[in-house]
Amino acid sequence: QVELVESGGGLVQPGGSLRLSCAASGSASRVVTMGWYRQAPGKQRELVARITSGGIPTYADVGKGRFTISRDNAQNTVYLQMTSLKPEDTAVYYCSAGPFSGLALWWGQGTQVTVTS
């Protein structure tokens, strides 16, 4: 079992920045892919970005050009740097991890990001 703990969410004004972190523990050696999803009220959970153990990122359209995913394999931690935030970025952001590329098998509890003036 892999446990994921997110941190870094909060309240930010439009145009602001936030950095989310997610640390994996437990059977972290099983983790190959890590990523971030988000779910806004009344909407389905959607991919924001994911990254392989080799550091190759994939971005969904929602974050292209504004969000950057990175990973510290030694610390079993994945980050999401978000810039130029918009009100429509308001959502609960979930960290994910999986034993294969592209597979989200384990989930964090989520961290709230609210973008409002």
C-alpha positions as CSV (number, residue, x, y, z in Angstrom):
1,Q,0.0,0.0,0.0
2,V,1.1,3.5,-0.8
3,E,0.1,6.5,1.3
4,L,0.0,9.9,-0.3
5,V,-0.2,13.2,1.7
6,E,-0.7,16.5,-0.1
7,S,0.1,19.9,1.2
8,G,0.2,23.5,-0.1
9,G,-3.4,24.3,-1.0
10,G,-5.1,27.5,0.1
11,L,-6.7,30.7,-0.9
12,V,-5.1,32.8,-3.6
13,Q,-6.1,35.8,-5.7
14,P,-6.4,35.5,-9.5
15,G,-3.0,35.8,-11.1
16,G,-1.3,34.3,-8.1
17,S,0.7,31.2,-7.6
18,L,0.7,28.1,-5.4
19,R,2.9,25.1,-5.1
20,L,1.4,21.8,-4.1
21,S,3.5,19.0,-2.7
22,C,2.7,15.3,-2.3
23,A,4.8,12.9,-0.4
24,A,4.5,9.1,-0.9
25,S,5.2,6.6,1.9
26,G,4.6,3.0,2.6
27,S,5.4,0.9,-0.4
28,A,6.8,3.9,-2.3
29,S,9.3,1.8,-4.2
30,R,6.3,0.5,-6.2
31,V,5.5,3.9,-7.5
32,V,6.3,4.6,-11.1
33,T,4.0,7.4,-12.2
34,M,2.8,10.3,-10.0
35,G,0.4,13.0,-10.9
36,W,-2.2,15.5,-10.0
37,Y,-5.9,15.5,-10.7
38,R,-8.6,18.0,-9.6
39,Q,-12.3,18.0,-9.0
40,A,-14.4,21.1,-8.9
41,P,-17.9,21.1,-7.4
42,G,-20.4,19.4,-9.6
43,K,-17.7,18.3,-12.1
44,Q,-15.8,15.1,-12.7
45,R,-12.3,14.5,-11.5
46,E,-9.8,15.5,-14.3
47,L,-6.2,15.1,-15.0
48,V,-4.0,18.1,-14.5
49,A,-0.5,16.6,-15.0
50,R,1.5,13.4,-14.4
51,I,5.1,12.5,-14.5
52,T,7.0,9.3,-14.9
53,S,9.8,8.1,-12.6
54,G,12.2,9.3,-15.4
55,G,10.8,12.8,-15.1
56,I,8.8,12.9,-18.3
57,P,5.7,15.1,-17.8
58,T,2.3,15.0,-19.4
59,Y,0.0,18.0,-19.1
60,A,-3.7,18.2,-19.7
61,D,-4.9,21.3,-21.5
62,V,-6.1,22.9,-18.2
63,G,-2.6,23.5,-17.0
64,K,-0.5,23.9,-20.1
65,G,1.7,26.9,-20.0
66,R,0.8,27.7,-16.4
67,F,1.4,24.6,-14.3
68,T,4.7,22.7,-13.9
69,I,4.9,19.2,-12.5
70,S,8.2,18.0,-11.0
71,R,9.4,15.1,-8.9
72,D,12.0,14.3,-6.4
73,N,12.5,10.5,-6.5
74,A,14.9,10.5,-3.5
75,Q,12.1,12.1,-1.4
76,N,9.3,10.2,-3.1
77,T,7.6,13.6,-3.6
78,V,5.8,15.2,-6.5
79,Y,5.2,18.9,-6.9
80,L,2.8,21.1,-8.9
81,Q,3.8,24.7,-9.3
82,M,0.8,26.6,-10.4
83,T,1.0,30.2,-11.8
84,S,-1.4,32.7,-13.3
85,L,-4.2,31.0,-11.4
86,K,-7.8,31.7,-12.5
87,P,-11.1,31.3,-10.6
88,E,-11.8,28.3,-12.7
89,D,-8.8,26.6,-11.2
90,T,-10.7,26.4,-7.9
91,A,-11.0,22.7,-7.0
92,V,-9.8,20.0,-4.7
93,Y,-6.5,18.8,-6.0
94,Y,-5.6,15.2,-5.6
95,C,-2.3,13.5,-5.8
96,S,-2.1,10.2,-7.5
97,A,0.4,7.4,-7.9
98,G,0.6,4.2,-9.8
99,P,2.8,1.2,-10.5
100,F,2.6,1.7,-14.2
101,S,2.9,4.7,-16.5
102,G,-0.4,6.4,-16.7
103,L,-2.2,4.4,-14.1
104,A,-3.5,6.2,-11.0
105,L,-4.0,3.5,-8.4
106,W,-3.3,5.3,-5.1
107,W,-4.8,8.6,-4.1
108,G,-4.2,11.3,-1.5
109,Q,-7.0,12.9,0.5
110,G,-7.0,16.1,-1.5
111,T,-6.1,19.7,-0.9
112,Q,-8.4,22.6,-1.5
113,V,-7.3,25.4,-3.9
114,T,-9.5,28.4,-4.0
115,V,-8.8,31.3,-6.4
116,T,-10.9,34.3,-5.7
117,S,-10.6,38.0,-5.3
